[in-house]
Amino acid sequence: MQTKDIISTKDGRKLGRIIDVEINEEGKITYLIVEHKKKFRSILGNGMDASFNFNQIVKIGEDVILIDV
């Protein structure tokens, strides 16, 4: 999954790539931790990485993961 780009379904913008995941005590993925692009970083107003709820995933493709944000 780390080699896949994260793409917003809202506007088609590339949000970054997965650098880590958060797993709950049941062993299920709850969040994707994404190292985002500089443009997205400026929107957040800080240098922190973004996290997206696993439920926001619309489709996992061969090259990309589509996320509804």
Buried (B, 14 or more C-beta within 10 A) or exposed (E): EEEBBBBBBEEEEBBBBBEEBEEEEEEEEEBBBBBBBEEBBEEEEEEEBBBBBBEBBEEEEEEEBBBEB
